[in-house]
Amino acid sequence: MEFLLSLLVGVIFVGLVSLIVFRAIRTKRLPENNYTPFDDITEGRVDSDENKL
């Protein structure tokens, strides 16, 4: 009887951890990859040797 109870507690624990991990992965959003170096050039943010210390 103790074996079944410990097995049930283990299954519930693994289930809760996997549910939390699944929800965290599902709701994670990746940043959009629309950046190009041309964006910096048009906004006037160009690195040059004069600006570097």
C-alpha positions as a LaTeX table, in Angstrom:
\begin{tabular}{lrrr}
\hline
Residue & $x$ (\AA) & $y$ (\AA) & $z$ (\AA) \\
\hline
Met1 & 0.00 & 0.00 & 0.00 \\
Glu2 & 2.87 & 2.38 & 0.80 \\
Phe3 & 4.41 & 1.61 & $-2.58$ \\
Leu4 & 1.22 & 2.62 & $-4.42$ \\
Leu5 & 0.92 & 5.81 & $-2.40$ \\
Ser6 & 4.52 & 6.81 & $-3.07$ \\
Leu7 & 4.06 & 5.96 & $-6.76$ \\
Leu8 & 0.93 & 8.13 & $-6.90$ \\
Val9 & 2.73 & 11.05 & $-5.23$ \\
Gly10 & 5.63 & 10.67 & $-7.66$ \\
Val11 & 3.32 & 10.64 & $-10.69$ \\
Ile12 & 1.48 & 13.73 & $-9.44$ \\
Phe13 & 4.79 & 15.52 & $-8.81$ \\
Val14 & 6.14 & 14.69 & $-12.28$ \\
Gly15 & 2.82 & 15.70 & $-13.83$ \\
Leu16 & 2.82 & 19.09 & $-12.12$ \\
Val17 & 6.43 & 19.81 & $-13.08$ \\
Ser18 & 5.82 & 18.81 & $-16.69$ \\
Leu19 & 2.65 & 20.95 & $-16.83$ \\
Ile20 & 4.55 & 23.99 & $-15.55$ \\
Val21 & 7.38 & 23.46 & $-18.03$ \\
Phe22 & 4.93 & 22.93 & $-20.91$ \\
Arg23 & 3.06 & 26.14 & $-20.13$ \\
Ala24 & 6.30 & 28.09 & $-19.78$ \\
Ile25 & 7.53 & 26.87 & $-23.17$ \\
Arg26 & 4.18 & 27.43 & $-24.86$ \\
Thr27 & 3.78 & 31.02 & $-23.67$ \\
Lys28 & 7.38 & 32.05 & $-24.38$ \\
Arg29 & 7.54 & 34.48 & $-27.26$ \\
Leu30 & 10.64 & 34.93 & $-29.36$ \\
Pro31 & 11.63 & 38.46 & $-30.38$ \\
Glu32 & 10.88 & 39.44 & $-33.94$ \\
Asn33 & 13.82 & 39.16 & $-36.31$ \\
Asn34 & 13.12 & 42.23 & $-38.44$ \\
Tyr35 & 16.33 & 44.13 & $-37.59$ \\
Thr36 & 18.76 & 45.05 & $-40.33$ \\
Pro37 & 21.91 & 47.22 & $-40.15$ \\
Phe38 & 20.16 & 49.57 & $-42.60$ \\
Asp39 & 17.84 & 50.56 & $-39.72$ \\
Asp40 & 20.80 & 52.01 & $-37.80$ \\
Ile41 & 22.10 & 53.82 & $-40.87$ \\
Thr42 & 18.76 & 55.52 & $-41.55$ \\
Glu43 & 18.45 & 56.61 & $-37.91$ \\
Gly44 & 21.97 & 58.05 & $-37.90$ \\
Arg45 & 23.47 & 55.52 & $-35.51$ \\
Val46 & 26.58 & 54.53 & $-37.39$ \\
Asp47 & 29.64 & 53.34 & $-35.52$ \\
Ser48 & 32.80 & 54.97 & $-36.68$ \\
Asp49 & 36.39 & 54.89 & $-35.46$ \\
Glu50 & 36.05 & 58.46 & $-34.13$ \\
Asn51 & 33.30 & 57.48 & $-31.67$ \\
Lys52 & 35.15 & 54.51 & $-30.23$ \\
Leu53 & 37.33 & 55.08 & $-27.20$ \\
\hline
\end{tabular}
